[in-house]
Amino acid sequence: MTWSWQGDGTVVLVAMLAGCACALVGSFLVLRRMSLMGDAISHAVLPGLVVAFLVTHSRGIGAMLVGAVVVGILTALLTQVIARYGKVEEGAAMGVVFTILFAIGLVLIRQATDHVDLDPSCVLYGNIAHIYADAFHGTPVALKNLAIVFALNLFFVTAFYKELKVSAFDPALSSTLGINANLMHYALMILVALTAVVSFEAVGSILVIAMLIVPPVTAYLLTDRLGVLLFLSVVFAAASALLSQLAVIAFPVWFNTPVQPDTSAMMTVFAGFFLMVAIVVAPTRGLASKAWQHLALRAQIRREDILGVLYRFRENLGDAAAAMPTADLRRIFGHGLLTRYALQSLRRRRLTSTTDGNGLILTEKGLNRAERLIRSHRLWESYVAQYSDLPLDHLHEPAERVEHFIGPRLETALREEVADPQADPHGRSIPSGQPEKND
């Protein structure tokens, strides 16, 4: 099966418009911590659609939009009322509202099936695979409608970018600046409802819910800037649409079967794939980044622990030139990769140097760093001893964990709190000196 610009191109364009329209408004749902609201409205508009059918006996888009907008606003209002007066969490309130409204919609569908041409599966799964059939006689209606909705969402986000940004991150500040946060909220809910209804027949409610949340969450993992987030969410939605149709075409060849997967389903799969990749590789929130940060922290702590041991070895012997055998350090800290890396890193940073007898001594730079570490350790011991009933032999272990995270400001505060002592509770001298400006 080969690519058809008139058929496959139309499917991709419809899927892109639906995904991008959902991603634009869905980004603000994610930022407002209202991701469930997209799911809620997508389900809750069902009774509005059915009532519109019953009243007009038409599947025209105008009636559908009116019913969806009314129920969408009702969903937002009921959610706030239940959350405020029922004293429940907002997510729970959304769950209550949309499940009840969705159930009402299902009951109405059952009652209306004999009188109205209504196909529930179309709302759930969409009809995107057959949209291209109308393209031979002109532009599909779904394509026109989705283009209008995407343009409307893009205009709204562009025209009210500042208002949406402020109300999303700080509603209290938006009121102070004269921005009506409630108006922005309900305008956003109306657009979510419009986008959901227009997309239903083309791609189905399942894909609508996915596109409202998955591309924005993927973008959120990759950036902290709102403009970049909006751009990336649209890019991920568009890429999911294109790749999904390519996969649909290639699927029978890859698996030697005449069966083709649904484009909407494949689009959701690719959106989920992008999300999984972002979860791993995101620069600050990704698993790889967090693993690297954890490893870097462990290496830093190991380096500082070695500096502390070298300082105490020198202090106990009373000899500034005393070198501690590397073998002794390996016995204390083990022979693993972390210890080897820490020892190499200390030499590379010129904090330690090796003697002819394979011993390790502190350089002047290393001595200054070790003194700061020991000073933080012993000041913390003094503080804990002064304000707790811990025995002296229980002070070292907690101080050894905390010493790595005591910065200049906290060190200064500790000095003032314990009246700048000269010795710790064990009688050991506290190194003099001022905290480093850059910790």
C-alpha positions in Angstrom: 0.0 0.0 0.0 1.4 3.4 -1.0 1.0 6.9 0.2 -1.9 8.9 -1.3 -1.7 12.7 -1.0 -5.4 13.0 -1.5 -6.4 10.2 0.9 -3.6 9.8 3.4 -2.7 13.5 3.2 -6.2 14.4 4.2 -6.2 12.0 7.1 -2.9 13.4 8.4 -4.0 17.0 8.0 -7.2 16.2 10.0 -5.3 14.4 12.7 -2.8 17.2 12.9 -5.4 19.9 13.2 -7.3 17.9 15.9 -4.1 17.1 17.8 -2.7 20.7 17.6 -6.0 22.3 18.6 -6.2 20.0 21.6 -2.6 20.6 22.5 -3.0 24.4 22.6 -5.8 24.4 25.2 -4.6 21.3 26.9 -1.3 23.0 27.8 -3.1 25.4 30.1 -5.1 22.5 31.6 -1.8 20.9 32.5 -0.3 24.1 33.9 -3.5 24.7 36.0 -3.2 21.2 37.4 -6.6 20.5 35.8 -5.7 17.7 33.4 -8.7 15.7 34.6 -10.9 18.6 33.4 -10.2 17.7 29.8 -11.3 14.1 30.4 -14.3 15.4 32.4 -15.5 17.7 29.7 -14.9 15.1 26.9 -17.2 12.7 28.7 -19.6 15.2 30.2 -20.6 16.9 26.9 -22.3 13.6 25.9 -25.7 14.5 27.4 -25.4 17.9 25.7 -24.8 16.2 22.3 -27.8 13.9 22.8 -30.1 16.6 23.9 -29.1 18.6 20.8 -30.0 15.6 18.7 -33.3 15.2 20.4 -34.2 18.8 20.0 -33.1 19.4 16.5 -33.1 15.9 15.0 -29.9 16.9 13.2 -26.3 16.1 13.5 -25.4 19.6 12.4 -22.3 21.0 14.0 -24.1 24.2 15.2 -26.5 22.3 17.4 -23.6 20.1 18.7 -21.5 23.0 19.6 -24.3 24.7 21.5 -25.1 21.6 23.5 -21.4 21.0 24.2 -20.7 24.6 25.4 -23.7 24.6 27.7 -22.7 21.3 29.3 -19.0 22.2 29.3 -19.7 25.4 31.3 -22.1 23.4 33.5 -19.3 20.9 34.2 -16.9 23.6 35.2 -19.5 25.3 37.4 -20.6 22.1 39.2 -17.0 21.1 39.8 -16.3 24.4 41.5 -19.5 24.3 43.5 -18.8 20.7 44.8 -15.2 21.5 45.5 -16.0 24.7 47.4 -19.1 23.7 49.3 -18.5 20.0 49.6 -15.0 20.6 50.9 -13.5 18.0 48.6 -10.4 18.0 46.4 -11.0 19.5 43.0 -10.0 16.3 41.2 -12.6 14.3 43.2 -15.2 16.9 42.3 -14.4 16.6 38.6 -14.7 12.8 38.9 -18.1 13.1 40.5 -19.4 15.6 37.9 -18.2 13.9 34.7 -19.2 10.4 35.7 -22.8 11.5 36.5 -23.1 13.5 33.4 -21.6 10.8 31.2 -24.0 8.3 32.8 -26.9 10.6 32.0 -25.7 10.8 28.4 -25.6 7.1 28.1 -29.2 6.8 29.4 -30.3 9.4 26.9 -28.6 7.6 24.1 -30.4 4.4 25.0 -33.7 6.3 25.0 -33.0 8.1 21.8 -31.7 5.3 19.6 -35.2 4.6 18.1 -35.7 8.2 17.2 -32.4 9.7 16.3 -29.6 8.5 14.1 -26.9 8.5 16.7 -23.8 6.2 16.7 -22.1 6.1 20.1 -19.0 4.3 18.6 -18.4 7.3 16.4 -18.0 9.5 19.5 -15.6 7.0 21.1 -13.5 6.0 18.2 -14.0 8.6 15.5 -14.2 8.1 11.7 -10.8 9.4 10.6 -10.1 6.4 8.3 -13.0 7.3 6.0 -12.7 11.0 6.0 -10.6 11.0 2.8 -13.6 9.5 0.9 -15.2 12.9 0.9 -12.0 14.5 -0.3 -12.7 13.5 -3.9 -15.8 15.7 -4.0 -14.3 18.6 -2.1 -12.9 19.5 1.3 -14.2 17.2 4.1 -16.5 19.0 6.5 -14.4 17.7 9.4 -11.3 19.3 8.0 -13.0 22.7 7.6 -14.4 22.6 11.1 -11.1 21.5 12.7 -9.2 24.2 10.8 -11.6 26.8 12.2 -11.3 25.5 15.8 -7.5 25.4 15.5 -7.4 28.9 14.2 -9.8 30.0 17.0 -7.6 28.3 19.7 -4.5 29.8 18.2 -6.0 33.3 18.1 -7.2 32.9 21.7 -3.8 31.8 23.0 -2.0 34.5 21.1 -4.4 37.4 21.9 -4.7 36.5 25.6 -1.2 35.0 26.2 -0.3 37.3 29.1 -3.7 36.9 30.8 -3.6 33.1 30.4 0.0 33.0 31.7 -0.7 35.0 34.8 -4.0 33.4 35.6 -2.5 29.9 35.1 0.4 30.4 37.5 -1.0 32.9 40.0 -4.8 33.6 40.0 -4.4 35.9 43.0 -1.9 38.1 41.1 -4.1 38.2 38.0 -6.9 39.7 40.1 -4.5 42.3 41.4 -3.4 43.2 37.9 -7.1 43.6 36.8 -7.2 40.3 34.9 -10.5 38.4 35.4 -9.2 34.9 36.2 -12.7 33.4 36.3 -13.4 34.8 32.8 -10.2 33.2 31.5 -11.1 30.0 33.2 -14.6 29.7 31.6 -13.3 30.9 28.2 -10.8 28.1 28.3 -13.5 25.6 29.3 -15.6 26.7 26.3 -12.7 26.2 24.0 -12.0 22.8 25.4 -15.6 21.8 24.9 -15.7 23.2 21.3 -12.4 21.4 20.5 -13.6 18.1 21.9 -16.9 18.1 20.0 -15.5 19.1 16.7 -12.8 16.4 17.0 -15.1 13.7 18.2 -16.5 12.6 14.8 -13.0 12.8 13.2 -10.7 11.2 15.8 -12.9 10.1 18.7 -13.0 11.0 22.3 -10.2 8.7 23.3 -7.7 10.6 21.1 -9.1 13.9 22.1 -8.4 13.1 25.8 -4.9 11.9 24.9 -4.1 15.0 22.8 -5.4 17.3 25.5 -2.9 15.9 28.0 0.0 13.8 26.5 1.7 16.4 24.2 1.5 19.2 26.8 2.9 16.9 29.5 5.7 15.8 27.2 6.6 19.5 26.5 6.3 20.3 30.2 9.0 17.8 30.9 11.4 19.4 28.4 11.0 23.1 29.2 10.1 25.7 31.9 9.1 28.4 29.4 5.5 28.8 28.4 6.1 29.8 24.8 8.4 26.9 24.2 6.0 24.6 25.9 3.1 25.6 23.6 5.3 25.2 20.5 6.6 21.8 21.6 3.2 20.5 22.5 1.9 21.4 19.0 5.0 19.9 17.4 4.6 16.6 19.3 0.9 16.4 18.3 1.7 17.1 14.7 4.5 14.5 14.6 2.2 11.9 16.2 -0.3 12.5 13.5 2.2 12.1 10.6 4.0 9.1 12.1 0.7 7.3 12.9 -0.5 7.4 9.3 2.9 6.3 8.0 2.8 3.4 10.5 -0.8 2.5 9.4 0.5 2.3 5.8 3.5 0.2 6.7 1.8 -2.1 9.2 0.5 -4.7 6.6 4.0 -4.9 5.1 5.9 -5.2 8.4 3.6 -7.9 9.8 2.4 -9.5 6.5 -1.3 -9.0 7.3 -4.1 -7.2 5.5 -5.3 -5.7 8.8 -4.5 -2.1 9.4 -4.5 -0.4 12.8 -6.7 2.6 13.5 -5.0 5.9 12.8 -6.4 7.5 16.0 -5.1 4.6 18.1 -1.6 4.8 16.4 -1.5 8.5 17.0 -2.1 7.9 20.7 0.6 5.3 20.7 3.2 7.7 19.2 2.2 10.5 21.6 2.8 8.0 24.4 6.1 7.0 22.9 7.2 10.7 22.8 6.2 11.0 26.5 8.1 7.9 27.5 11.2 9.3 25.7 10.8 12.6 27.5 10.5 10.9 30.8 13.9 9.4 30.3 15.9 12.2 28.6 14.3 15.4 29.9 17.1 17.7 30.9 16.1 18.4 34.5 13.0 16.2 35.1 14.1 13.1 33.2 15.1 9.8 34.7 18.6 10.0 33.1 19.1 13.5 34.4 18.0 12.6 37.9 20.2 9.5 37.9 23.2 11.6 36.8 22.5 14.2 39.5 22.2 11.4 42.1 25.5 10.0 40.9 27.2 13.4 40.9 26.0 14.0 44.4 27.3 10.6 45.6 30.6 11.4 44.0 30.7 14.8 45.7 29.9 13.3 49.1 32.6 10.6 48.6 35.2 13.3 47.7 34.3 15.4 50.7 34.4 12.3 53.0 37.9 11.5 51.8 38.9 15.1 52.4 37.5 14.9 55.9 39.4 11.6 56.6 42.7 13.2 55.4 42.2 16.2 57.5 41.5 14.1 60.7 44.5 11.9 59.9 46.7 15.0 59.6 45.1 16.5 62.8 45.6 13.4 64.9 49.3 13.1 63.9 49.9 16.8 64.3 52.0 16.7 61.2 51.1 18.9 58.3 53.2 16.8 55.9 51.7 13.4 57.1 50.6 11.3 54.1 47.8 8.8 54.5 48.4 5.6 52.5 46.0 5.1 49.6 45.5 1.5 50.7 44.1 2.7 54.0 41.6 5.0 52.3 40.5 2.1 50.1 40.0 0.0 53.2 37.8 2.7 54.7 35.7 3.5 51.6 36.0 0.3 49.6 37.6 -0.6 46.3 34.6 0.3 44.1 34.3 2.5 41.1 33.0 5.4 43.1 36.0 5.5 45.4 38.4 5.2 42.5 36.6 8.0 40.6 36.6 10.2 43.8 40.4 9.7 44.3 41.1 10.5 40.7 38.8 13.5 40.8 40.5 14.9 43.9 43.9 14.7 42.2 42.5 16.2 39.0 41.0 19.1 40.9 44.3 19.6 42.7 42.8 19.0 46.1 45.2 16.2 46.9 48.6 15.1 45.8 50.4 11.8 45.9 53.7 11.3 47.7 56.6 9.0 46.6 55.4 6.4 49.2 52.0 6.2 47.5 50.4 8.3 50.2 47.9 11.0 49.8 48.2 14.5 51.3 46.1 17.6 51.1 47.2 20.5 48.9 46.6 24.0 50.1 43.4 24.2 48.1 42.3 20.8 49.5 43.1 21.9 53.0 40.9 24.9 52.7 38.1 22.8 51.4 38.6 20.2 54.2 38.6 22.9 56.9 35.3 24.2 55.6 33.8 20.7 55.7 35.1 20.0 59.2 34.0 23.4 60.4 30.5 22.7 59.2 30.6 19.3 60.8 31.7 20.5 64.3 29.5 23.5 64.3 26.5 21.2 63.6 27.6 19.0 66.5 27.8 22.0 68.8 24.3 23.1 67.7 22.7 19.7 68.2 24.5 19.3 71.5 23.2 22.6 72.7 19.5 22.1 71.7 19.0 18.4 72.2 19.7 15.6 74.7 21.7 13.4 72.4 24.7 11.7 74.0 28.1 12.8 72.7 28.7 9.5 70.9 25.5 10.0 68.9 26.5 13.4 67.5 28.9 12.4 64.8 26.7 10.4 62.5 24.0 13.0 61.9 26.6 15.7 61.5 28.4 13.5 58.9 25.2 13.5 56.8 24.4 17.2 57.2 27.9 18.6 56.7 27.7 18.2 52.9 24.7 20.5 52.7 25.7 23.4 55.0 26.2 26.5 52.8 27.7 29.9 53.8 24.5 31.4 55.1 23.7 28.4 57.3 27.3 28.2 58.6 27.1 31.9 59.6 23.8 31.3 61.3 25.2 28.3 63.2 28.2 30.3 64.4 25.9 33.0 65.7 23.5 30.5 67.3 26.2 28.6 69.3 28.2 31.8 70.0 31.2 31.0 67.7 32.8 28.2 69.8 36.5 27.3 69.5 35.9 23.6 70.1 33.1 21.1 69.5 31.4 19.1 72.2 34.2 16.4 72.0 36.9 19.1 72.7 38.2 19.1 69.2 39.2 22.4 67.7 36.9 24.0 65.2 38.9 25.3 62.2 38.8 29.1 61.9 37.9 30.9 58.7 35.0 32.5 57.0 32.5 30.7 54.8 33.2 30.6 51.1 31.1 33.0 49.1 30.4 30.4 46.3 29.3 27.1 47.7 
